[in-house]
Amino acid sequence: MKKILVAGAGHGGLVAAGCLARAGYNVEVVEKLGREELGYDWTDIFELSSFDFAGIPRPPESEYTLKEQMTFINPSRTVFLNPRKPANHFEYKMERKDIYKHLLRFAEDGGAILRFGINIDGPLVENGKVSGIRTSAGDMRCGLVIDACGLDSPVRSNLPEGYHILKKFAEGQRFYTYRAFFARKPGDVKYKYKIYFYHNGEAGISWAATEEKYIDILIGRFTPVTQDIMDRALEDLREDNPLMTRERIRGGYGAMISVRKPLPLFVGNGYAAVGDSAGMTIPIIGSGIANSIIAGKILADTVAKNGDFSINNLWNYQKAYLDARGAGHAGLDAMKELLSGVRAKDMDFMMERRIITEKDLGRAGAGGEIRMPLSDILGRAIRGLKNFPVLMKVARAAGRSKKLTAAALAAPRTYDADAVSAWMDVYSRI
Ligand SMILES: Cc1cc2nc3c(=O)[nH]c(=O)nc-3n(C[C@H](O)[C@H](O)[C@H](O)COP(=O)(O)OP(=O)(O)OC[C@H]3O[C@@H](n4cnc5c(N)ncnc54)[C@H](O)[C@@H]3O)c2cc1C
């Protein structure tokens, strides 16, 4: 059996490594960081059911808690929405380093070899085909490269043109963040987990989550979070959350989140991307852990079925992922565009006039599409008549959302170069 290299110890890559090693493949994961450096110094929220899907043993209950309800706040802070997530959609909060601990164990127990401290420079390409990776430890050859190197993957960014795979995510598809935990004073709060839309009038969000021992802060913008943006945001958050102190106890750095629909193509001959490298986050909230884990399992099953590393077979992975998760999330790209492409005062209008409702935010947070039945559209139209341009933007976003989901679901069932190319064209244009 030919060798499989997983580029980067991303979540989906580790899952695929564990599954494929169990299926008898010779799998190596190549990661630039050291083992102990993996995983951010903060907690994350994700669907633990993704572990069940991938066949990863559940962590002990002491390692996770049910996620608190969120409160969405408009820029003028006149509206506080507390959407309920669908009852079947439970998400849990867990330390990122603990998530990694379990995924690393799953990969290693399955028989995958993990190699740390090796930087990947790009794909190794021979006769126009990916045949391995170029690394600081030399060239490494294999039959299949699984690209789990994240948003700015050096593998994906340097693929041959003939692969027709997007190399760089555009501005607007990247969400710049700063995250830190600050010590808190004792006391009670009315809203434990606040999300501020257009915080300080800037396109993006900030959150302040009051936990037992600290206040978890995220400042996220569609442009880089400069020192000035950060200082102003922190000052304002302290004012609005008087229990927050100046003492930073964890985190205190930034990272980028992919916020876009899944890539039009994330497979090629001898190549498959998974996770952020393939644009697999939920665009409206930036969650990508569960999607990566699920995609890793789908990819491994696809490969293990017949051992075929060609695009003809790997396309089945892309198709299955789009059907299972990607199509619904693709639709949410429209919601992200809407929420990032209006002015703060339009956002106020949308939330104050209930053009955007608790239900919309609840569904979006759970990764569901924006649904607007006729009765709903009429009600919103009446409430939104005062600001017709904004109303039209919402209507267009709802229309685009539906089209995106439908287009993603209409991806060709089997690989045919012309049919896939024509489909990619349609999907990319929406
Ligand atoms: C502030 C913040 C908060 C988030 N909160 C959540 C959350 O609550 N829930 C959620 O589901 N998601 C969250 N996300 C998103 C989540 O981090 C990603 O979607 C998730 O990590 C999946 O990405 P990945 O595993 O594909 O890639 P990554 O996590 O980016 O992993 C890529 C790996 O590849 C390695 N790598 C990169 N370049 C090279 C190279 N040149 N050579 C070798 N190795 C390389 C990296 O070191 C890394 O280990 C958050 C992200 C941020 C930044």
The ligand as a Tripos MOL2 file, in Angstrom:
@<TRIPOS>MOLECULE
LIG
   53    58     1     0     0
SMALL
NO_CHARGES

@<TRIPOS>ATOM
      1 C1         -9.9050   32.6830   18.2950 C.3       1 LIG1
      2 C2        -10.4720   31.4520   17.6690 C.ar      1 LIG1
      3 C3        -11.5540   30.8430   18.2560 C.ar      1 LIG1
      4 C4        -12.1180   29.7030   17.6630 C.ar      1 LIG1
      5 N1        -13.1650   29.1180   18.2950 N.ar      1 LIG1
      6 C5        -13.6870   27.9780   17.7860 C.ar      1 LIG1
      7 C6        -14.7030   27.3040   18.4960 C.ar      1 LIG1
      8 O1        -15.1360   27.6930   19.5780 O.2       1 LIG1
      9 N2        -15.2200   26.1770   17.9160 N.ar      1 LIG1
     10 C7        -14.7710   25.6990   16.7290 C.ar      1 LIG1
     11 O2        -15.2830   24.6770   16.2490 O.2       1 LIG1
     12 N3        -13.7840   26.3300   16.0480 N.ar      1 LIG1
     13 C8        -13.2260   27.4560   16.5470 C.ar      1 LIG1
     14 N4        -12.2210   28.0910   15.8660 N.ar      1 LIG1
     15 C9        -11.8400   27.6040   14.5260 C.3       1 LIG1
     16 C10       -10.9450   26.4080   14.6550 C.3       1 LIG1
     17 O3         -9.7450   26.8140   15.2560 O.3       1 LIG1
     18 C11       -10.6350   25.7760   13.2820 C.3       1 LIG1
     19 O4        -11.7450   25.7200   12.4590 O.3       1 LIG1
     20 C12       -10.1170   24.3750   13.5520 C.3       1 LIG1
     21 O5         -8.8850   24.4910   14.1930 O.3       1 LIG1
     22 C13        -9.9680   23.5180   12.3270 C.3       1 LIG1
     23 O6         -8.8470   23.8750   11.6270 O.3       1 LIG1
     24 P1         -7.7730   22.8200   11.1310 P.3       1 LIG1
     25 O7         -7.6050   21.7690   12.1430 O.co2     1 LIG1
     26 O8         -8.1460   22.4500    9.7640 O.co2     1 LIG1
     27 O9         -6.4800   23.7240   11.0350 O.3       1 LIG1
     28 P2         -5.6040   24.3690   12.1550 P.3       1 LIG1
     29 O10        -6.2450   24.3270   13.4900 O.co2     1 LIG1
     30 O11        -5.1880   25.7020   11.6240 O.co2     1 LIG1
     31 O12        -4.3430   23.4090   12.1900 O.3       1 LIG1
     32 C14        -3.3780   23.4380   11.1760 C.3       1 LIG1
     33 C15        -2.1390   22.7200   11.6500 C.3       1 LIG1
     34 O13        -1.1800   22.7430   10.5980 O.3       1 LIG1
     35 C16         0.0590   23.1740   11.1000 C.3       1 LIG1
     36 N5          0.8020   23.8570   10.0560 N.ar      1 LIG1
     37 C17         0.4800   25.0310    9.4510 C.ar      1 LIG1
     38 N6          1.4440   25.3900    8.5900 N.ar      1 LIG1
     39 C18         2.3850   24.4130    8.6320 C.ar      1 LIG1
     40 C19         3.6280   24.2350    7.9770 C.ar      1 LIG1
     41 N7          4.1230   25.1270    7.1080 N.pl3     1 LIG1
     42 N8          4.3420   23.1120    8.2480 N.ar      1 LIG1
     43 C20         3.8760   22.1830    9.1320 C.ar      1 LIG1
     44 N9          2.7160   22.3270    9.8110 N.ar      1 LIG1
     45 C21         1.9810   23.4300    9.5610 C.ar      1 LIG1
     46 C22        -0.2960   24.1050   12.2470 C.3       1 LIG1
     47 O14         0.7800   24.2580   13.1560 O.3       1 LIG1
     48 C23        -1.5020   23.3970   12.8440 C.3       1 LIG1
     49 O15        -1.1220   22.4410   13.7920 O.3       1 LIG1
     50 C24       -11.6120   29.2090   16.4450 C.ar      1 LIG1
     51 C25       -10.4930   29.8040   15.8580 C.ar      1 LIG1
     52 C26        -9.9150   30.9150   16.4740 C.ar      1 LIG1
     53 C27        -8.7190   31.5400   15.8360 C.3       1 LIG1
@<TRIPOS>BOND
     1     1     2 1
     2     2     3 ar
     3     2    52 ar
     4     3     4 ar
     5     4     5 ar
     6     4    50 ar
     7     5     6 ar
     8     6     7 ar
     9     6    13 1
    10     7     8 2
    11     7     9 ar
    12     9    10 ar
    13    10    11 2
    14    10    12 ar
    15    12    13 ar
    16    13    14 ar
    17    14    15 1
    18    14    50 ar
    19    15    16 1
    20    16    17 1
    21    16    18 1
    22    18    19 1
    23    18    20 1
    24    20    21 1
    25    20    22 1
    26    22    23 1
    27    23    24 1
    28    24    25 2
    29    24    26 1
    30    24    27 1
    31    27    28 1
    32    28    29 2
    33    28    30 1
    34    28    31 1
    35    31    32 1
    36    32    33 1
    37    33    34 1
    38    33    48 1
    39    34    35 1
    40    35    36 1
    41    35    46 1
    42    36    37 ar
    43    36    45 ar
    44    37    38 ar
    45    38    39 ar
    46    39    40 ar
    47    39    45 ar
    48    40    41 1
    49    40    42 ar
    50    42    43 ar
    51    43    44 ar
    52    44    45 ar
    53    46    47 1
    54    46    48 1
    55    48    49 1
    56    50    51 ar
    57    51    52 ar
    58    52    53 1
@<TRIPOS>SUBSTRUCTURE
     1 LIG1         1 GROUP 0 **** ****
